[in-house]
């Protein structure tokens, strides 16, 4: 991993190869949407310059040694408080001040700590003050995310510590650990970094540095204590090699020299068609072509969405969006036909908790916000990650860097044919003909980015459908986190190559959904089916068993928290008790899970405290400004005493009737790796998310406003030789789809 981290460091310094800027937004953002826009490079630089100018902070450049210094780690937008934003958006109130969130590592003082600041007003900051977490929790220095400087120092520590093991490594792998190149060894690191608060001890997995090195463990894992700010006092505490533990590199080297060590000799990797590479190998049985392009997305008559800065409009939809460095995509002011449905919908956290036989595997509990999940939004490949016709946007992050870093084409937007009609009907006459056919083609607008958190790639999507449905979805792909195969490891996964075990793990993703259904005064109820056994009113003496709707108002936060292990009601309804549709129903929206998530650890067990949101399929809370996020960048390295404890959000069990409500949604899946995860985990079957669906919010399906349906009516039944085709779009979409106009027959005569 050391060499990978070096490449990452060069990228964050703006050193890229073959990259080009993505196209700019089509127009400046409308004034109201721009209050949610990410900080511009100029604003990021202004915050950094201002803070470095404050002598009392004593800040030094982030890059380079020593580790014991005060540095600026992260700068990103601090969104305005909701009440101020709504006053501006809806009531013509003053524009909220534009402010930044800044994270400072105070490592150069007697009692090191991490402090967050509110910096503003932008674009020319002139003041700063501490940003407090709920409960006033301080941020211990050991909780901080790891930096590139720390990785470089870990690499140097390994260089010295592993010197006695170079003969063993060369004998087992054909290479040693050194300041190397392709074919040498690298390492991946595991978190959390210890077993109790305040520790900073990391298990490092040694791997061959080849394409897909995550699948090339060499059988050696090393525990390094790097808590002290002075790296000269860092030390290797334990090693694990091929199923055995050793107290020091010298002990392992002596066992090897005496010939009493079970050495795992690995074959030389091939120069081409390495099993962890994407290079084609093998053949499909049918012989159908794969060396020509397949189906593509096209826009035969131009784009049907509008992008102005960070405001996106499509059909009935309008929204503002940003890409926060800490956690990823965040939507604001989500509206349909001018009515706000949600103030915020955002990604909060993604975790993967593992099991295994090796020490690294059993310690691996990844919490990806602690790795800057929103900052690793690397370039999207045109035509692969998104269609060629998509709009591509750059992102700028100031995360463990000495200035803003541009990530080219980090976001894409495109309209996607779903491949299935939004709705359709064939009205048969049951005599070989029909009364009419009608259909509306299925399309959705997609807002996408990715997070490559070292081995795993997450594809983050928000999809907007013309019938008022929004879908949040994440696909998991990339390389599995693999460890060295031992027979005992089969209890925890599958052998996927000669020396490789794919370890079982559970992926969970958490979303914040701040709903405003027809206003901010909302209530929450669940609805499911129960059965009744009644007398048959039209046949005396007979009985009827039938379903009926059981509605259950959820009046408090505890009543609206649904833990894993219990059945989740099938309808989860958020409604405005004061607003009704034409038919007398409360105007409602529904959250519908698309997930098969489960618990990652028993409730209250050590690291589980840091992800207490993972206890629940869904939890509903009252909106509070000091509950802005369910996780933090510090949970990864201090899950035992988390700075943000989600359980505290519902601990006071506030009423949620006729209140401003926030839904916290957990989705995920269990992944037992298998041979087909080589070289990569594929996206089919590895997507989870949720839908926001209208439920009596409208008077009818709002997609009737679309001008894309087709209606076909026969003009001369029963011969059906002529039909009337009604459509409100051009007869032919153009040559990129089909050269001729739309036709339809509809008969089904016997021949």
N, C-alpha and C positions, 0 to 999 in steps of 0.2 A: 504494500500500500504506500510505502514511502515514495516510490517513484511516481505513483498516481497523484499523491498529494503535491509533489513538486510541479507536475503538469497543471494541477488545479491552481497552484500559487501563481504560475505564469499567466494563467487565464484571468485571475482576479486582478493582476497588474495591467491588464489590457493587452497582453501579448497573445495574439491569436494568429492562426494560420488559415489563409484562404477564406476568411469570413468577410461578409459584406453587410452593410446596414440594411435592415428591413425597411419597407416603405413606411413613411410617416402616416399618422391618421389623416383622413381625408380633409378634415377641417378642425379648427380649434374647438375645444370642448365648450359646450354651453356653460354659462357662468354657474348655474346651479349644480351641474354634475361635477364641475371642476373642484368643488370643495372636497371631493373624495379621491382626486387624482393623486397618483404617486408623486413623490418628490422628484423634481427635475434634476439633472446633473448639476445645474447651477445652484439649486437649493441645497443639495447634498454637500457641495463644496462650501457653501456659505455656512452651514451648520458646523462643519469640521473646522473651518478657519476660525470661526467665532470661539469654539470651545478650546482650540489650541492656543488662542490668544489670552485665555484666562489664566493668570499666573497661579492662582490658588488651586487649580486642578493639576498643574504640573504634568501635562500630557506630553508624551513622546510619540514619534511615528510608530505605527503598529508593527511594521515589518522589522525583522531582525532582532538580535539579542540586545539587552538581556531579557529574560522572562520577567524578572522582578522590576517592572516599570508600570507607569500609568498610561493606558492606551484607550483610544476610542475604538470600540469593537463593532458597533452597529448603529446606523442611522436609517430611520424610515419614517413615513408619515404617521402622525398620531391623529386619527380621525376625530372630527369634532364630536362633542357630546350630543346624544340623540335629541335632547330637548332643544338645544341651540340649533341643530341642523333642521329640525322640523319647523321651528319658528321661522327660519329663513326660507325653507322650501315652500311652506304652506301658508304663512301668515305675513309675508313681506317684511320679516324682521331683519335685523342687521346680519351681515355676512359673518359667519364664525371666523375667528382668527385661525390662520393657517399655522400649524405647529408641527414639530418633529419630536420623535422619540429617539433618545440617544442612550446607548448602553456603554458605560465606562468601566474598564477593569482597573481597579486601584491595586496593582501588584507591587508598587514601589514604596510601600509604607509598612510600618511596624505591624499593623493589623490589616492585612489585605482584605478587600471586599469588592463586591460588584454593586454599582449604583446606576439606576436609570433616571434620566432627566427629561423634563419637558422643555423644549427649546423653541423660542419664538420671539416676536412674530416673524413669519416669513413673508417676503423673500430676504429680508435683512434682519437676522436675529439680533436681539439686544439684551436678552435675559434668559436665565435658566433656573429651574427649581426641581427638586426631587419628584419623581413619579412613584407613588406608593402603591403597593399591592394591597388587596383586601386583608384586613387583619394587621396591617403594618409590618408584615414579615420582612426581615432583612435577607439579603441574598449572600450566602456564604461564598467565599472566593473559590472553594473547591467545587461549587456547583457550575462554574462557568463552562461554556462550550470550549472544546479544544481548538487551538489556533494552529496556523501553518508553522509558526515558529516552534511551537511545542512539538509538532510532528518532526521537524528537522532535528530537534534535540533528541527525540526518541530514537531516530535513526542513528545518530552518533553514539548514543548509549549502547544500542545493539551492536554497532561495529566493534566496540571495545569488548563488550561482554561475550560476544560469540567468537572471538578470535580463537579460543581453545577448541572450538567445534568446527573450524574450517575443514580439517581433514575428514571428519565425519560427513559433513554436508557435501563435500566434493565426491566422496565415495558413494553416498546415497543418491545424489541428484545430478552429479556432473558439474555442479557449480557451487560457489560459496556465497556468503552474504558480504557484499562490499558496495562501494560507490559505483554502481554498475550500470548495466545496459540491459537490453532485451536478452533473455536467457539466464540472467542472474536471478537472485532471490529478492523478494519484496515482502511486505507484511500488511495484514489487515488488523485493525484494532477492534476490541469488543467493549461494550458498555452495558450496564453501568460500571464505573471504574472503582470497584470495591464492594464491600458488604455492609458498611455502616456509614453514616454521615461523616464528612471530613476527609474520607480516604480518596486517593487518586492512584489506584493500582489497576493497570490495564493488562489483560491477556492479549498478546500479539500472536497472530497465526502466520507462520512463514509459508510463503507460496512461491512457486516459479513465476517469474515475471514474463509471461507470454500472453497472447491474446486470450482473454477470458481467464485471467489468473485466479479469479475467485474459485475456479474448479480445479485448481492445482495445488492443494495443500501438500506439504512434503512430510508431514508427520511430527513437526516440532512446533510447540506452543510455549511462549515465554511470558512470565508474569513480571512486569516492571513496575516498581513503586516510583512514581514521578510527582509526588505531592509537594516536595520542597521546591521553593522558587529557584534554588540554586541547583542546576542540573548536575553539578559535580557530586551531589549527595544522592543522586538517583541510583537505584540498585535493582538487579535481577533477584527476585525472591524465590521463584520456583520455575521448573521447566517440566513439560510433559512431552515424552517422545514415544510414539508407537505403543501407547497403552500403559506406560510407566511414568511415575513422577520422580523428579530429581531435585535436590535442594540447591544445586549450583551448576553452572556450565562446567566447572572443573570435575565435579562428580560424574556428569554424563560423559565427558571426554575420557576420563579414566576407565569407565566401563567399556567404552568403545576400544580403547587401546589394549585392554586386557582380553578382548575378544569375547566378552560375556554379554554383549548387548545384541538384542534382536534387531538387526539392521534392516530397514525397509528400503531396498534398492529400487529406484524408479527408472523405467525405461526412458531413453532419450526421446523427447517429443519430436514428432515429424516436422519437417520444414513447411509442409503444405497439408491442408485438410486436417488440421488439428481438431480434435473432437469438440473443443470449446470455441471454435471459430464459426463464422457464418458462411464459409466457403461451401458451395454446393458439393454434394456427394450422393451417390446412389441415383436410382431412377424410379419414376412412378410407373406403375404397371401398365397403364393405358397408353402411354406414349403421347398423350395430348400435350400441346406445346406449353411450355412455361418460359421460353426464351424470347417471347414477344410480350408487349404490354397487355395487361388485362383491362377490365372496366375502369373508367375514370369518371370523376365528377366534372361536370361542365356547367357553365352559366350561359345558355344559348342566347339570351336577350339581356344579359347584364345582371349585376348584383341587385338583389331584392332587399338588402339591408342597408342601413345608413350608419356610418361611424363618424363621430365628431369628437376628436380627442378621446376621452375615456367614457363617452356616452354612446350606447349602442341601441339602435332601434330596428325592429323587425316585426312586420304585421302589427298586432296590438301591443307588442312588448316595447318597453323602454327601461333602461337600467344604466347605472354607472358601475365601473369596475376598477379594481387595482390589483397589483401583484405584490403583496407584502413579502419582504425578504425573510421574515421569521417563519411564516406558515403557508403562504401561497395565496390562491385566488380569493378575492373578497368582493361580493356584489353588494351594491347599495341602491336604495330607492327603486326597488323592483316593482314595476307597474304594468298593468294590462288595461288598455283603453283608458289610460289616464288615472286609473285608480291604483293606489299603492297596495300591494299584496304583502310585501316584506320590506322592512327597513334594511336588513342585512341578511345575507346568506353567505357563509364563509367556511373554508376548510380550517380546522383547528389543530388537528394532530393526526399522525399515522404511526402505528406501532406494529412491531413484529416480535413476539415473544417465542423463544425457541426451547427445545429440549435436546439433550445429547449425552454422549458418553465422555467426550473430551472436556476439559475444564472450560475452554472457550465456548463450546456449544451450550453447556449448562448455564453459563453466565450471560449469554446473549439475550438481552431484552432491549431492543432498539426502540427509542422514542424519537422520531425523526425531526420534530421541531428543534431538538437539541443539536441537530447537524445542519441547521439553516435550510430546512426543507423548501422554503420559498426562494432561496437564493441560488439554488442549483438548477436553474431553469435554462438549460443549454439550448443551443440552436436547433430548431425544428427543421427536418429535412423536407423540402418541397416535394410533394408527390408521394411521400411515404408516411411521415408523421401527420401531415395534413395535405389536402388536395393542392395541386399546383395553382388553382384559381383562388385559393384562400388569401385573405389579407393577413400579412405578417407584421407583428409589432415587436420592437426592441424593448428590453427592460434594463433598468439601471439599478444596481445594488451597491450599497456601501456596507459590506460585511467582511470583517477581518481584512481590510484593505486600507490603503492610504489615500483613497479617493474613489469616486464613482467608477464602477466597472460596467461597461455596456455588454449585455448579452443579446446578440443579434437574433432576430426572429424567435423570440422566446414565447410569444403568444400568437395564436392564429385564430381566425374567425372565418367560418364558411357555412354555406347552406348545404345540408346533407339530404339527399333522397333516402328515405328510410327503407325503401324497397317493399313497403307494404302500404296499402291505401290507408289514409286517415280514417275513412269510412267508405262503405260501398254497399250496394244492393242490386241484385238481379231479380226482377219481379216476373217470375215465370207464369205463363198461362197454362202450364201443365199439359199442353197439347203440341209441343214442339216449337212454340213461340214465346213471346214475352210481352208484358205491358210496358215496361221501361227498364232501362239500366241507368244507374247513377253512381258516380264515384268521385272521390276527392283524393288526388295523389298525396302521398305522405311525405312531408318534408319537415325539417327542423333546422334551426340555426344553432351552430355549435361554437362555444367559446372554450378554447383548449390551451393548456400549457402542460409541461411535464416537470417532474422532479426526479433527477437521478441522484439518489442518496447512495453513492458508491455502487453497490452491486445491484440494487433494485431500481427499476424505472417505474414511476407512477405516472399514468396519463390521466390528467384531471380534466373532466368535461362538465360544462353546464349546457344543457340542451333546452331550447325553447320551441314549443309546438304551437301551431296556430289555434288550438282549442283551449288555450289558457293553462296548459300543463307545462311545468318546468321539471326537468330531470337533472339531478346531480349524480355523477357517475365517476368511478375511478377504475381504471384497468391496471393490473399489476403485471409487469413483465421484467425483463432484465435477467441477471444471473441469480441462481439460488445461492444462499449463504451455505457453503458446504464445508465439511470438516474431513479429517483423515479417516478412512474406513478402518474400523476394527470389528470383529464379529459381535462384540457386545453392543456396537452401535445400532444394529438392526432393530433393537427395541425402540429406537427413536427416529426411524426413517427408513430410507431405501438406499441400497447400493446402486449408484448410477454410473460408476466407471470402476476401473481396476482398484484404485486407491481412494475413491471418493464416496462419501456418504452425504446424501441430501437429508438435512435435518428437518423434522416436523416443526411447524410454527403456525401461529395464528396471527393473521393480519386484522387489525381493527383500524377504522378511520372515524374521526369524530367531526361533526359539522355543527355549526351554530345557525339557527334559523329564527331570526327575530321577525315574527309574523305581525302584520298590521292588517287584519282582515276587515275591510270597510271602516278602518279607523284603528286607534290604539286600545280601545276598550274591548277586549276579547275574553272569551271563556273557552273551556276545553271539555270535551266529553268523548267517551268511547262508545262504540256501537258494535254489537255482535248479534249472532243468531241464537235464539233458544227455541225449544219445541214445546208445543202445547197439544194436549190430548183432549178434544172436545167432542160433544155430540154432533152428529151430522145433521144440520138444520133441514136438509132436503131429503133425508132418508132416515126416518125414525128407527132407533135401535142400533144404527151404525155409528161408528166413531171416525173422526178425522185427526190425524197427526200432521201438524204443519208448523213451519217456522214462523217466528215473529221477531220483531226488532227489539232488542233489549238495549236501551240507552242508559248510560251511567254517567252523570255529571261528575267531574273530578274537581273537587273544590279546594284542594290544598296541594302543595308541592309534593308531599309524600304520596298522596293518592295518584299523582301523575308521574311517578317514577316506576318504570317497569323493568325489574331486574332480569338478567339472563337466568334461565332455568325455569321461568314461569311463562305461560302462554301470553303472547302479545295480542290484545284485541285487534280484530281485523280492520276496524275503521277507527282512525284517530282524527278527530274533527276539531278544528279551531274555528270558532264562529263569533260573530258580533251579535250579542243578545238584543241590540237596539235596531238592527237593520235586517230587513227581510226582502226576499225576492218577490216577484209578482205573484207567486203561488203560496205565499205565507210562510215560507221556510226561512229560518235564520241563515243569513249569507255565510257560507262556510268554505274552508279549504281543508283538504285531507292530506296527511303525510302517509305515504305508502312505502314500506321498506322493500328493498330488493337485496336480500342479504341472507346469509346463514351463519351469522356470527355467534360466538360463544365466549365464555369467560377465559381469561388468560391466566389467572391465579386465584386461589381462594381469597375471599373478601378479607381485607386487612392484613394480608401477608406482606410484610416488608416492602418490596418494590411495588406491590399493587396499590399502595397508598398514593403513589405518584400518578396513577392513572385511574383514579376512582370513578371517572366518567365511564370507564369500561365495564362497570357493573350493570349498566342499563342499556336496553334497546333504545329507550326514549326517556328523557326527563324534561319536565316543563317547569320553568321558574318565572318569577316576576323579573321584569327588566330592572337591572341596577347598573349604573355606570362603572362601579368597581368590580363587576363581574363580566368584564369585556371579553375574556377568553378563558377556555376551560383548561388550558395547558400553558406551558412557558418553555423558553429555550433552556431553562435550568433543570427541568425535571429529569433529563437523561442522566445527569451526573449527581443528582441528589433526589432520587425518588422516595427515599425513606422519610424525609421531612420536606415535602414539596412547598415551593413558594406559592403555587396556586393549588389549592385543594378543592376539587370540584364538589366533593361531598359537602363542603361548607356552604355551597350555593343553596342546598335544600335542607340544611340542618335546622333552620329556623321554621320550616314548614309553613311558609306564608300562604295566605289565601291567594287563589289564582282565578277567582270569579270576577269578571268585568274589570280586567287589569291589562296592562301592557305585558304581553307574554313572550317568552323566548323558549323555543324547542331546541333541545340538544339531542342530536340523532347519532347513533352508533351503528355502523355497518361493517361487515367483514366476512372472513371465511377462514376455515382451517385448510392449511396447505401441507399435505404429505407429499414431499417431492418423489418423483418417479422418473423412470428412464427417459420419458418423453419431455422432461424439463431440460434435457441436454440438446443443443447448447443453451437454450434460453427457455424460460417460462413463457408460454404463449398466452395471448390475451383471451381467446375464446374460453368461456367458463370461469375466467378470473376477473370478472367485473362485478362490482357491487355498487349500491347507491340507494337513492330514494327518489320518489316523485312527490311534487306538490300538485295536487289535482283539485280542480274546483268541484264543490259538492253543494249544489243549490246556490252557488254564488251568483250565477247568471240566470236569466230567464230561459235560455236555450243555449245550445252549443255555440260559442262565439265564433267558431271557425266558419259559420255561414257567411261571414263578411268576406271570406276569401273569394277571389275571382278565378280560382283554379279548378272548379269542378267541371265534370262532363256529364251531360244528361242525354240519353239516347231514347227516342220514342219511335215506334213503328208507325208509318203513315198509312199502310194499306194491309192490316191484318184481314184475312189469314194468310195472304201470300208473302208478306214481309219482304217485298222486293225493294221497298224504299223506306228509309229511316230519316228522321229529323235529328240532327246532332246539334245540341246547344253547348256552346262553350264561350267563355269570356276572355280567353287568351288566344293568341294566333293559332291558326289551324295546324301549323307545323312548328315544333320548337326550333328547328334549324338543322343544319347538316351534322352537327356534332352528336345528334341523337338518332335521327332517321330522316331520309331525304323527302319522304312523302307525308301527306296530311294524315290525320287520325281517321281510321275507319272502324266500323263495327257492324257485325251481322246479327248475332244473338240467337239464331235458330238452331235447333238440334233435331232435325228430321232423321228418320231411319233411312239408311241407304242400302 
